[in-house]
């Protein structure tokens, strides 16, 4: 008999187990009937946060979302900064290339052509906005006269970090401009080949390689030579890489001059960003 009575004692709920539910129920009722004033609302929120796990989980999710938001914002800021630095680096490459090529040009032609003082390249970066599906010899860029783009301005692209001639501005509107690319048959520029030093007129030839015309019949120009814009050009600064000689021959069969075929360095199908040169400024002495 003593064993049965002790077992009943152990299985009966303790006083504290009865009191806690009662207290919780009482608090819940009081919070529901009290006016919705600021202290009561705060107490409700605190108790809900303690006793309702879903609210705690939601609070954690909100904090996590805020953290993700801050990380995304920081990544976007970093991306914008990287884009700005890339443009600055590209500008520095252009200026370094100009200094190098102008120096070489001066060494070769200063006595004969009386080169002018070096000028600083200024310009505007633009992106390709439109290209006609059936016309690969021109592109439309997203900058125009309001940004300083002018007709007949030289346009430069980049290949492996080096500035290369891409074309010339044909038409300029307020917010857009049309660029005539090298391969177009209406394109022409005075150029020279290095190391032979031979000068000629470079013209577009559509899908075929460009033609460097009016070379002396006994010219020393050879395949593989690099072709650059000449200081005698009225549109383009001297020393911009145009392409590479792929073939030399007497295409006209007149035995009076040679024609060199030139493969453009700028790939028209891969052009995404362009640098449009603005009016140059004289370098201060």
WOWO-V203752 format. One record per backbone hydrogen bond with DSSP energy under -1.0 kcal/mol. CO is the residue of the C=O (numbers start at 0). NH is the residue of the N-H. If there is no record, write none. Layout:
# WOWO-V203752
CO,NH / CO,NH
This chain:
# WOWO-V203752
0,4 / 1,5 / 2,6 / 3,7 / 4,8 / 5,9 / 6,10 / 7,11 / 13,17 / 14,18 / 15,19 / 17,21 / 18,22 / 19,23 / 20,24 / 21,25 / 22,26 / 23,27 / 24,28 / 25,29 / 26,30 / 27,31 / 28,32 / 29,33 / 34,36 / 36,40 / 37,41 / 38,42 / 39,43 / 40,44 / 41,45 / 42,46 / 43,47 / 44,48 / 45,49 / 46,50 / 47,51 / 51,55 / 52,56 / 53,57 / 54,58 / 55,59 / 56,60 / 57,61 / 58,62 / 59,63 / 60,64 / 61,65 / 62,66 / 63,67 / 64,68 / 65,69 / 66,70 / 67,71 / 68,72 / 69,73 / 70,74 / 71,75 / 72,76 / 73,77 / 74,78 / 75,79 / 76,80 / 77,81 / 78,82 / 79,83 / 80,84 / 81,85 / 82,86 / 83,87 / 84,88 / 85,89 / 86,90 / 87,91 / 88,92 / 89,93 / 90,94 / 91,95 / 92,96 / 93,97 / 94,98 / 95,99 / 96,100 / 97,101 / 98,102 / 99,103 / 100,104 / 101,105 / 102,106 / 103,107 / 104,108 / 105,109 / 108,112 / 109,113 / 117,282 / 119,280 / 121,277 / 123,275 / 125,273 / 126,141 / 129,139 / 131,134 / 136,180 / 138,178 / 139,128 / 139,129 / 140,176 / 143,146 / 143,148 / 144,147 / 149,152 / 152,168 / 153,276 / 154,165 / 154,166 / 155,274 / 156,163 / 158,161 / 161,158 / 163,156 / 165,181 / 166,154 / 167,179 / 168,151 / 170,177 / 172,144 / 173,145 / 175,172 / 176,140 / 177,169 / 177,170 / 178,138 / 179,167 / 180,183 / 182,205 / 183,186 / 186,203 / 188,201 / 189,229 / 190,199 / 191,227 / 192,196 / 193,225 / 197,192 / 199,190 / 200,212 / 201,188 / 202,210 / 204,207 / 209,261 / 210,202 / 211,259 / 212,200 / 214,257 / 215,218 / 221,224 / 224,244 / 225,193 / 226,241 / 226,242 / 227,191 / 228,238 / 229,232 / 239,228 / 240,164 / 241,264 / 242,226 / 243,262 / 244,223 / 246,260 / 248,250 / 248,258 / 257,214 / 258,248 / 259,211 / 260,245 / 260,246 / 261,209 / 262,243 / 266,269 / 271,127 / 273,125 / 274,155 / 275,123 / 280,119
